[in-house]
Amino acid sequence: MRVHAVRAHGRTRSNVTIVEPGGVVTKLNEPGGPLSAGELDEAAAAVAAAAGSASWVVGCGSLPPGVPDGTYARMCRRFASGGVRVAVDTSGPALRAAVAASPDLVKPNREELAEAAGGPVDTVADAVEAAGQLRAWGARAVLVSLGAQGAVLVDDDGVLTGEAPVAHPRSTVGAGDALLAGFLAAGARGPRALAEGLAWGAAAVRLPASRMPGASDVRRDIVRIHPRPDLARPLPT
């Protein structure tokens, strides 16, 4: 994987993750350094140049201090005009702004979805309803990561749910990123893509600290997909 670095005056953000032997994870996430308008434009240009003939561009994470909430929304419009699909994995006002720009996919977790939709997500039905709200506001598809409870996909084809149980979880760091990567790599639509995403997310959970899984870590036999989901199923906290 090639890295395209863009110089900025702000300091590099540091995140510390403490993983206990029983699998309990404590994350200490610092805010990022400020990013000027010029530095933001330079970063956007670098992404555009690196995208080339890519099928997808993914915007992930919180925005640096001082960066407008509509940054991901502008990214959606920029790449859509070039025929590149955009997925957004963020939260708060940045997520709400991005949804209005009609991204091809958003991937909130349960808490991010509840915040965006303005109501609790206590059951699968709640998750489906909240995802429907995001679609009504502009998102074309919504992939909701639910941790140990699996994931929910809501798109033009309807609703799919699935789980990939992990008997001995070691770390949840990066599991949502792995889920999204697997989903996109498998076509970003339908049961096969959801199953692949869940398999990669579960592989990340089985690994220590912040290690990302490789192909040899993935177990597809543990994945269960439900074309007819149990909407009444509660989502334990």
C-alpha positions in Angstrom: 0.0 0.0 0.0 1.5 3.4 -1.0 1.1 6.4 1.2 0.8 9.8 -0.2 1.9 12.3 2.4 0.7 15.9 2.6 2.7 18.2 4.8 0.8 20.2 7.5 1.9 22.5 10.2 -0.2 20.9 12.9 1.1 18.1 15.1 0.3 14.4 14.3 -2.6 13.0 16.2 -1.9 10.3 18.7 -4.3 7.5 19.8 -3.5 5.1 22.6 -5.4 1.8 22.9 -5.2 -0.3 26.1 -6.2 -3.9 25.6 -6.7 -6.1 28.7 -6.2 -9.9 28.6 -10.0 -10.4 28.8 -10.6 -8.3 25.7 -11.7 -5.1 27.4 -10.5 -2.2 25.3 -9.9 1.4 26.5 -9.2 4.0 23.8 -7.6 7.4 24.5 -8.0 9.4 21.3 -6.5 12.9 21.1 -8.0 15.5 18.9 -6.1 16.2 15.7 -4.1 19.3 14.9 -5.8 22.2 13.0 -5.7 22.1 9.3 -5.7 25.3 7.2 -7.9 25.8 4.1 -4.8 25.6 1.9 -3.7 22.4 3.6 -7.2 20.9 3.2 -7.2 21.8 -0.5 -3.8 20.2 -0.9 -5.0 17.0 0.8 -8.1 16.9 -1.4 -6.0 17.3 -4.5 -3.7 14.5 -3.3 -6.7 12.2 -2.8 -8.0 13.1 -6.3 -4.7 12.4 -7.9 -4.3 9.1 -6.0 -7.8 7.9 -6.9 -7.0 7.6 -10.6 -9.3 4.9 -12.0 -10.5 3.8 -8.5 -14.1 2.6 -8.1 -14.4 4.0 -4.5 -13.0 6.8 -2.4 -13.6 6.4 1.4 -13.6 9.3 3.8 -13.1 8.1 7.4 -12.8 9.5 10.8 -13.4 12.8 12.6 -12.5 16.0 10.9 -9.5 18.1 12.3 -10.3 21.2 14.3 -11.3 24.2 12.2 -12.2 22.1 9.2 -15.8 22.8 8.0 -18.4 20.1 8.7 -19.2 20.0 5.0 -15.8 18.7 4.0 -16.9 15.1 3.4 -20.0 16.5 1.6 -17.8 18.4 -0.8 -15.7 15.3 -1.3 -18.9 13.4 -2.3 -19.8 15.9 -4.9 -16.3 16.2 -6.3 -15.9 12.5 -6.9 -19.4 11.8 -7.9 -18.9 14.3 -10.8 -16.0 12.1 -11.9 -17.9 8.8 -11.7 -16.2 7.6 -8.5 -18.4 6.2 -5.8 -17.9 7.6 -2.2 -18.3 5.9 1.2 -18.2 8.0 4.4 -17.5 6.7 7.9 -17.7 9.6 10.3 -20.0 11.0 13.0 -21.8 14.0 14.3 -22.4 17.1 12.1 -19.9 15.8 9.5 -22.0 12.7 9.0 -25.3 14.7 8.7 -23.7 17.1 6.2 -22.3 14.2 4.1 -25.6 12.4 4.0 -27.2 15.5 2.4 -24.6 15.2 -0.4 -25.9 11.7 -1.5 -22.9 9.5 -0.8 -23.1 6.0 -2.2 -22.6 4.5 1.3 -22.4 5.6 4.9 -21.2 3.3 7.6 -22.2 4.6 11.1 -21.9 2.4 14.2 -24.9 2.1 16.5 -24.0 5.3 18.6 -23.3 7.4 15.5 -26.5 6.2 13.8 -28.6 7.1 16.9 -27.0 10.5 17.1 -27.6 11.2 13.4 -31.2 10.1 13.5 -32.0 11.7 16.8 -33.4 8.6 18.6 -32.3 5.5 20.4 -31.3 2.3 18.5 -32.4 -0.5 20.9 -33.6 -3.1 18.4 -32.9 -4.2 14.9 -36.1 -2.4 13.9 -34.7 0.8 15.4 -31.5 0.4 13.3 -33.5 -0.2 10.1 -35.7 2.8 10.7 -32.8 5.1 11.5 -30.9 3.9 8.5 -34.1 4.6 6.4 -34.0 8.2 7.7 -30.4 8.6 6.5 -31.5 7.2 3.1 -34.4 9.6 3.0 -32.0 12.5 3.6 -29.7 11.4 0.8 -27.5 8.4 1.5 -27.9 5.7 -1.1 -27.0 2.8 1.2 -26.4 2.5 4.9 -24.2 -0.2 6.5 -24.6 -0.1 10.3 -21.9 -1.8 12.3 -23.3 -3.2 15.6 -20.2 -4.7 17.2 -20.8 -8.2 18.6 -24.4 -7.9 17.2 -23.2 -8.0 13.6 -24.3 -5.5 11.0 -27.4 -4.2 9.2 -27.4 -3.2 5.5 -30.2 -1.1 4.2 -30.2 -0.2 0.5 -32.4 -0.3 -2.7 -32.6 -4.1 -2.4 -34.1 -4.0 1.1 -32.7 -5.0 4.5 -30.1 -7.6 5.3 -28.6 -8.5 8.7 -25.8 -10.8 9.7 -23.4 -11.8 12.4 -20.0 -13.4 12.7 -19.7 -14.5 16.3 -16.2 -14.5 17.9 -15.8 -16.8 20.9 -12.7 -15.1 22.3 -12.5 -11.4 21.2 -9.1 -9.8 21.7 -9.6 -6.2 20.4 -12.3 -4.2 18.6 -9.8 -1.7 17.3 -10.2 -1.4 13.5 -13.1 -3.9 13.3 -15.4 -1.3 11.7 -12.7 -0.4 9.2 -12.1 -4.1 8.3 -15.9 -4.5 8.0 -16.1 -1.6 5.5 -13.0 -2.7 3.6 -14.3 -6.3 3.1 -17.8 -5.0 2.1 -16.4 -2.7 -0.5 -13.9 -5.3 -1.9 -16.8 -7.8 -2.3 -18.9 -5.4 -4.4 -20.6 -3.3 -1.8 -24.0 -4.9 -2.4 -26.0 -7.9 -1.4 -25.5 -10.9 0.9 -22.0 -11.8 -0.4 -20.6 -8.3 0.3 -22.2 -8.2 3.8 -20.8 -11.7 4.6 -17.3 -10.7 3.4 -17.4 -7.5 5.5 -18.5 -9.4 8.6 -15.8 -12.0 8.1 -13.1 -9.4 7.9 -14.5 -7.5 10.9 -14.6 -10.6 13.0 -11.0 -11.4 11.9 -9.9 -8.0 13.3 -11.7 -8.7 16.6 -9.7 -12.0 17.0 -6.4 -10.2 16.7 -4.5 -8.3 19.4 -4.3 -4.5 19.7 -4.7 -2.6 16.4 -3.5 -5.3 14.0 -5.4 -5.4 10.7 -6.2 -8.9 9.4 -4.8 -10.6 6.4 -6.4 -13.1 4.1 -5.2 -16.0 6.3 -7.0 -14.6 9.3 -10.5 -14.6 7.7 -13.0 -17.3 8.6 -16.1 -17.2 6.4 -17.7 -20.3 7.9 -18.8 -18.4 11.0 -20.8 -15.8 9.1 -24.6 -15.9 9.2 -26.7 -13.8 6.9 -30.4 -13.2 7.4 -32.4 -12.1 4.3 -35.5 -12.0 6.6 -34.2 -10.3 9.7 -35.7 -10.5 13.1 -36.7 -6.8 13.5 -37.8 -7.3 17.1 -34.4 -8.6 18.2 -33.0 -6.3 21.0 -29.5 -4.9 20.7 -27.9 -5.3 24.2 -25.7 -2.5 25.4 
